[in-house]
């Protein structure tokens, strides 16, 4: 008897450790592969949304495979097939994407990203995702009457641990190449362990007749098959949580930076709710979380539109993350209440993964093509409230509060209506002020006319996400004057003022915006603009006139700037201005050591590199300073606050040149021009290593 107990405990431990390891690998690879391919597609926040959609779809494929194999194959064939597929997956290691996947032209890269991920990590990821439902099914088959749902919570705990360790331990300590090779090595160990379990299952598990299914050899007489309504609720609740996860992640990434830290925080909260809800039934209590849901969604509704969509991250991040946690607790808590008898375990997981995939598809693929703004987040918030009201009608018997369930139903329905009206009204007020609003893979671009103190200073402004990307004076006589971040006392303005003495100049501008820098064009000059977003070129050419009025030899080159510059021979520019933003996020791959080597290849000796580092949340000056010093160049920080006119914006530029004598010119004589700050503790950024967490301005206060 004692030996049997020890053997059972040992078997449970082996299953648990394998499921834990698979979950850890499953979620460790997500921020890793996302960070590796992010620079290849312009550093856009939508890259992560597309990655998440792929991961959700691969999870669904894994669960479909687990469901099919446990229902259709004999145990020996299940194990043999799984061993063969795991052996085949080893051929894809190490999980380093081929450079041939880099885009060769401008446009929406969503399909290319999905194909890249499928070719690089597809089969290993699908097999990892099958581990939890498949091993749980084998465990139930081997141990009739066992309840496997705690293994599901353990799986989510492994996922959560992987996510939290990435920005804290993995990203700061290891390059992306070392991360990929380390992950691949651990995956080989996982294949060996899981293969051994499958081999043992193939040898010891007897075949079960199809009528009873291999998942449960002795099904209980109770536990009726889930109804169509229940299955629909499984999918809807999972889809709602997934949509909120991607929409909030997208919102944070667009307005701070597309970095692993802001990817794993919402995803970690999402997984934590799974763990809590499936570990113990009593953790989720409707009487607690439904009122909290109303509070959380109200706070998020305020934060979306507060300060014209520019709330400070010190309170915006906690507000959105808290709202996500509460909403996921409701969605996953209701899922846990609706979980079926273990006989239907793989079907349950399959419907959950289907909902997750649908949510990912909606945010990453459908929304950018259907909506002109980020409408998916408000819609998901209203849907969450509506689902909370719906479950009170479909399963009211689980309500244990003192207030009658009928009153709670009415309250939730009323709150849903109020929330929908409030969000719709706020969106209407916001949309009214814009003359144009368009959206694609790279984000939302909007145009508005802004009156100023005098009639001749009214401007037309281009906004990307929530950030001003250039403006133009509406007065026809003054429309070719420089504005916003490019005034005569800005870093760009001072550099052009110095170069004006040289006659015709060669200038490169990375990031077109409204085309304001074209106001510096003179006859005989040579200007090249590098822009990744086709919509930006369309708007700059139709709603603004800087490009039309440019008298220099000028051209806009569509595509990622680094990839375009890498394909060109040295252009011998006198000035290169790096001014590429995605809302308040910065494309990290334009600030690495390799990027600076490329810039210096295209600059003439003694040319000026001007890097626009204005950012509400990230202190980029030391990053540029470190790269400049590594190339023996002098970095000067131009913190411009001297412009008085309303149509100028405060800006921060770092000017870099290998000829330090340049900065003794009168054009740079000002108290606002100082040597750029240098941080000895800052690890140099490369294409293989970067860590934005260390330069968050919140850490500097």
N, C-alpha and C positions, 0 to 999 in steps of 0.2 A: 504493500500500500504506500509506504514511504517513498520507495523508488519511483512509483507511478506519479506521485505528487511532484517529486523532483524533476522527473522527465517532462511533465506537463509545464512546470514552471520554466524549465530550460527552453522548451519549444516556444513558449510565449515570449521569452526574452529574446530569442533569435529573431522571431517575426517582428517584434517591436523595434529592435535595433536596425534591422534592414529597412523597415518602413521609415524610421527616423532618418537614416542616412540618405535614402532616396529623396525624401522631402527636403533635406538640407541641400543636396545637390541641385534639386529642381529649382529652388529659389535663389541659390547662390549664383547660378548662371545668368539670371535675368539682368541684374544691374551690370554684371560683368560684360556680357555680350552687347548690351545697350550702350555702354560707354565706349566699347571698341568701335562700333559702327557709327556712333553719333557724328564724328567729324566728317565722315564720308558723305553725309546728307545735309550738310549746312549747319549742324548744331541745333536744328529746330526741335522745339518741345514735342512736336508731333511725331518725331522718331520714336520716343518712348511710348506714346499712345499706340503706335502701330506695332511695336514690340509686344506690348501687353495684349493686344488683340491676338497676335500670333500665339502667345503663350496660352491664352484662354482656349483658342481653337485647338492647339496641340493637346491640351488637357482633355478636351472633349474627345479628340481622336483616341487618346489613351483609354478613356473610360468606355468608349464604344468598343474598343478592342477587348477590354476586360469583360464587358457585359456579353459580347458575342462569344468569346472563347469559353467562359464559364457555363454558358447556356447551350452551346452547340458542340463542343468538343469533349471527348473523353479526357479524364485527368492526365493520362500519359501523353496524349497529343497536345494538350494545353502546355504542359511542361516542356515537351520537346520543341514546340514552336517557339516558346518564349526563350529557351536557351539558344536556339538558332538565330533569332532576331537580335539578342544581346551580343552574340558573337559577331554578327554582321555590323552592328553599330560601332564596334571598336575600330572599324576601317575609317570612320570619320574623325578620329582623334589625330592630333589635338584640335580643339574647337577654335581654330583661328580662321576667320573669314579670309577668302582669297581676295587680293587687291583687284582682281578682275571684276568684282562686283561694284566697284566705284562707278558712280553715274558718269556717263560721257556727254550728257546734254541736260539742259534745264527742263523742268517739268515736275509733275507729281511723282515722287519716287516710291509711293506706297507699295506697289506690286513688286518692285525690285527689292525692297526691304524684306517683304514676306518670302520671296524666293531665296534671298540670301540666307535668311534664318532657317528655312527648310533644308537648304543644302548643307548648312554648317552644323546645326544643332537639332534638326528635325527628329531623326530617328532616336537618338539618345534621350531627347526630351520626352517624346511620346512613351518610350519604355519606362522612364522614371515615373511618369504620371500614372502608368498602369499599376505600379507596385502597390500602392495603398489599397485600391479596391481588389486587386487580384490576390494579394497575400491575405487580405481579410477574408475573401471568399474561400481560399484554401484552408485558412485557419478554422472557419466555421464548418467546412466540410470534414475536417479532421477532428474537430471538437464539437459534436452536435449539442445544440443548446447554448453555446457560448455567445455572448453579446460583444460584437467587435467595435462598437462606436468609440470606445476610448482609444482604440488604435487610430481612428480618424483624428481625434484631438491630438494624439502624439505626433501624427504626421504634420499637422498644422504648427505644432510647437517647433519641430525641426525646421519648417519653412521660416517661421518667425525668427529663430536664432540665426539662420543664414542671412536674412535681410538685415538684422540689427548689427551683425558682425561686419557687414561689408563696409559701410562708411566709417566705422570706428576702428577696425583692425585691418581689413584686407586692402581697402583703397589707399590708406595712408602709408602702408608698409611695402606694398608690392606693385610692380609695374603690371600692365595689362597682359603682357606676354607671360610673365611668371604666374599670374592668376589663371590664365588659360591652361598652361601646362600642369599646374597644381590641381586644378579641377579635373583635368583629364586623367591624372594619376589616381585620384580618389575614385573616379568613375570606374576605372579598371578593377579596383578592389571591390566596388559595389557589384559589378558584373559577376565576379568570382563568388561572392557570398550569395547573391540572389540565384545564381546558377546552381549552387549547391542545394539551396532550399527547393528549387524546382526539380532537381534530380531526385531529391528525397521524396518529394510529393509524387513524382512519377512512379517511384518504386513502392510506396506504401499506401497511397490513397486508392481505394477500390472504385471502379466505375459505378456511377449512380444512374438509374434509369432516367430518361428525359422527363418523365412525368413529375418527378420530384425535384429535378435540377441539381447540378453538382454543388450549388451554393449551400444547400441545406438538405442533407440526406434524410432527415426525419422531421419534416415540417410540422409545426404545431397545428392543431385543429383551429386555433384562433388566428387572427391576423389576416383579414380579407385582403385581396389585391387592391392596391390604391386605385381610386376612381380617377376618371379623366380630369375632374375638377381639382383633385389633390395634385395630380401631376402638373397641371397648368400652374397651380400655385407654387410648386417647387421651382418651376422655371422662372416664373415672374419675380419671385422674391430674390432668387439668385441673380437675375438680370438687373434688377433694381440696384442691388448692392454693388454689382460690377460696374454699372453705369456711373454711379456716384463715385466709386473709386477712381475710374479713369478721368471723369470730368473734373474732380477736385485736384487730382495729380496734374492734369493739363493746365488748370487755372494757376496753380502754384508755380509750375515750371515756366509758364509763359511770362509771369511777372517777377520772377526771381532769377532762376537759371535752370536749364535742363540738366540737373546733376543727380547722381545716385542718392545723395542725402534726402532730396525732396521727392525722389521716387519711392524710396523704401519706407519713409515715414507713413504715408497713407496706406501703402500695402501692408506694412506691419500692423497698423491699427485694424485693417480689414481682416487679417489672419488672427489677430488676438481675439476678435469677436467670435470667430469660428471656434477657437480653442475653448473659450469660456462657455459658449452655448452648448457645445457637444460633450464637454467634460462632465458637467453636472447639470441636471435638469432645473435645479432651483436657482441657478445664477440669473437666468432671464425671468423677470417678473413683469407682467404687463402693467401692473399698478405703479411700477417705478419708471419703466422705460417709455411708455406711451406719453406721459406728461413731459419727460425729458426730451422726447422726440420733437414735441411742439416747441420747446425752448431752443433746442439745437438748430432746427430748421429755420426758426425765426432769426437767430443770430447769423446764420449763413446768408439768409435773404438780405439782411442789412449789410453784411460785409461785401456782397457782390457789387452793390451800387454805391457804397459809402465813398465819399470824396471822389466822385466821378470814376469809381472803379479802382481807386488807388489807396486802399487802406494800408496802414503800416503793418509790416509783417510781424512786429512784436505782438500784436493782438490778432491779426488776420490769420496767421498760421494756426495758432491754438484754436481759434473759432472754427475754422473749416475742419481741422482734424477732429475736434471734439464732436462736431455735427456728424462727420463721417462715422465715428465710432458708435455714436448712439443709433444712427440709422442702420448701421450694419448689425448692431446688437438686436434691433427689432427684426430685421430681415432674417438673420441667421437664427435668432431665437425662435421665430415662428417656423423656420425650416426644421429646427430640432424638435419642436412640438409635433410636426407632421411626419417625422421619420417613420419609415415602415418597419414591418417585421424583417429580421435579417435575411429572409428568403428573397426579398426584393432590394437588397443592399446595392448591387451594381446598377440596377435601374435608377435608384435614388441618386447615386453619385452621377450617373449619366445625365439626368435631368438638371442637376445643379450645374454641371459643367456646360451643358447646353445654354442655360441662362447666362453663365459667365461669358461664354463666347458671343452670345447675342448682344450683351452689353458692350463688349469690346468692339464688335462690328459696328454698332450704332455710333459710338464716340469716335472711333478712329477712321472709319470709312464713310459712313452715311452722313454724319453731321457736317463735315467740311464741305460736302458736295450739295447739301440740301439747305443748310442754314447760312445766313449772312453774318451772324454773330454767334457767340458761344451760348446758344440756347439750350444745349443738352443738359447743363447743370440745373437751371431752373426747372426744366421738365422732369428731370430725375427726382428733384426734391418734392415736387407735387405728386409724382407717381408713388414715392415712398409713403407719403401721408395717406394717399388714397388706398394703398395696399394695407396699411395699418388699420384703416377703417373697414376694409373688406374682410379681413380675417376675423374681425369681431362679429361679422354676420355668419361666416362659414364655420367658425368653431367658438361660439360664445360660451360653451360650457367650461372653458379653461379660465374664464375671468373670475378672479377671486377677490377683487376689491370690494369695499363697502358701498361704493356708488353703484346703482343699478346698471347693468350692462347696456340697457336701452339708452340711458343718459350718456354713457361713454360713446356709444355709436354716434349719437347726434353731435356730441362735442367734436369727435374726430372728423366727421363729415363737414361740420361748420368750419373747423380749422383748415381743412383741405381747400374749401372754397375761398376762404379769406386769404390763404397763402397764394393760391393761384391768381386771385384778383390783384393782390399786392405786387407780386412779381411781374404780372402782365402790365400793370400800371407803370411800374418803374422802368420796364423795358420800353414802353411807349414814350415816356418822358425822355429817355436817353436817345432813342432813335430819332425823335423829332428834331434834335439839334444838328444832325448829320445830313449832309447833302448826298453822301454816297457811303454805302457800307457793303464790302465784298469780303469773301473768305475763300481760302484754299488751304493746301497742306501746311503752308508756312504761317498761317494765322489770319487774323482779321485786320483789314485796312479800312480806315474810315476818313472821310473828308468833311470838314466843317468850316464855315466862315465865322470869324470871331471879331466883333466890333471892339475897337480900342478907344482910348480917351479922345482922340481926334479922328476925323473922317479919313485923313490921308494915312493913318496907321492901322486901319482895319486889315486883317490878314486872312488868308485861306490856309488851313493847317491840315497836315497829314498825320494821322494817329495810327500807330501799329500796336494793337493790343490796348495799352493804356498810356503809351509814351509818345510824345511829340517827335515826329520824324522829319520835321522841316515845315516851314511855312513861307508864304509869299505875300508881299504887300499887294492889296487889291487895287490901289491907285496905279493906273496905267503908266504914269510918268515915273513911278518908283519901283516898278515890278522887278527890275533887274538888280535891285540892291540885295546884298547878303542879309540874312536874318538868322534867327534862332541860335544854334550853337557855333556859328561860323563867322561872327562879327570880327571887326578889325583887331580887337584885343584878345580874341580867342587864340588857341594854339594854331589852328588852321589859318586864321587871319594874319597872325604875326609871321608865320612861315611864308605865306604868299606875299606879304609886305616886303620881306627880305628878298624873295626871288624876283620881285617886280623890277629890281635894279639890273637884272641879268639879261633882259630882253626876252625873247620867246622861251618858254619853259615846257618841260614834259612832266605831266602830272597824272598820277593814278589815284583813283578814289574807290575804295572797297566799301560798298554800300551806297546805293543811289538815293534812297529816301524820296523826298520831293524834288531832288535835283538841285538843291540850293547851292552846292559847291560849284555848279556850272556858272554861277554869277561871277566867278573869278576868271572866266574865259576871256582871252584877248586874241585879236587876229594874230596868227602865227603860232599860237600855243598848240600843244598836243595834249588832249585830255582823253583818258580811258576810264570808264566806269565799269566796275565789276559788280553784278547784281544777280542773286540767286532766284529771286521771286519774280516771275513774269508779270504778276499783277502790279508790282511796284513800278515797273517800266511803263505799263499801260497807263497807270494813274499819273505818273510824272510827265507823260507825253500828252495827256489830254486835259487834266485838271490844273496843271501848272505849266508855265512857259519858259522855265530856266533852260531846258534842253533846246527848245525851239529858238531861243534868243542867243544861244551860245555861238560866238563867232570864231571859235577855235576849231581845229580839226578834232572832232570828238566822236566817240562811239561807245555804245553800251554793250558789254559782253555778258550774255546771260550764262549762268552756271555758278557753281561754287568757286569762289575767288581763288582758293588755294589750288584746286585742280586745274583751273584755267591758267594760272600763273606758272604752274609746274610744266604745262605743255608748251609754254612760250619761251623763245630765246630771250636773253637779257634785254630789257627795254630801256635801260639807262635813264630811269626817271630822275628828275630833280627833286620831286616830292611824291611820297606815297602816303595817303591818308587812309587809315584803317578805321572805318566808321560803320561797322556792321553790327546791327542790333536786331533782336527779335523781341519786341516789347522791351522789358527791362533786362532780358536775358542776354548773355554774351556768348558767342560761339567760341568755345575754349580753344578749338584747333587753330584759331587765328592768333593765339597768344603763346604758342609753344616755341621752344628752341628751334625746331625744324622750320616753323613758319618764319621766324626772324632770319634764319639763314636764306630762305627764299626771298624775303624782302630785300636783304642786302645784295643778293645776286641781281635783282632788278634795279637797284639804285646806282646812280653814278657815284664815283668816289666823292665823298663829302656831301652827298645828297641827304635829304631830311626825311625821316620816318615820323609821321604824326599819328599817334594812337589816341583815339577818343576813349577816355576811361570814365566818363560821367556815369555813375551808377548809384542808386539809392542804397543798395544792400551789400555790394562787394567792393573791397578796397583793392583795385587793380593796379595802382601805381607801383607797389613793390614788385609785382610780377613783371611789368615792363622794364623796370629799373634793373632787375636781375638779368633778364635776357640781354639788355643793352650792354651791361658790363661784361657779360660772357663773350661778347663780340668786340670788346675793346672800344665801345662807343660811349658817348656822353649822353645821359638822359636828363632832360630838364622838364620840370612840372609847371604847366601853365594853368593856374587855377583862376579862371576868368570870372570876375564879378564886377568889372568896371563899366559894363554897358548899361546905360540908363534907360534907353528906349524899351517900351513894352514888348516889341517884337524880337528882342534879343533874349536869349536864355543863358543862365549861368552854365558854364561848362568847365570840364577838367580834361586837359590834353597832356600827353607826355611826348615831347619832341626828342628825337634821338638822331645823333649824327656821329660819324667817325671823325669828323673835324670839329673839335671843341671850340676852335676860334670863331666859328659861325655865331655862337651864342654871346660873343662880345659885341656884335653888331647892335646899333641903336634900336633896331626892330625888337630886340629882346630885353632892352633895358627897362625893367619894371619890377616893382615889389611882388607882382603876381607871378613872376618867372623865377623859380628857385630850383636848385638841384633836386632831382626826384629822390624820394625816400627809398632807402635800401634796407631790407631785412635779411640779416645773415642767417636767420633760422628758417627762411623760406626755401623749401626744396625746389630746385629748378623744374619748371614745367617742360615736359616733352610730349610727343605724340603718345608715348607709352605711360606717362604719369602726369596727373594733375589732381589737385585737391582743393576745391572751392571752399570747403568747410573752414579751412585755416585763414581765409581772408574775408569771412563774413564780418560786416561792420558791427553787428551785434556783439561780437566778441571783443570789439575794441573799446566798448563803452564802459 
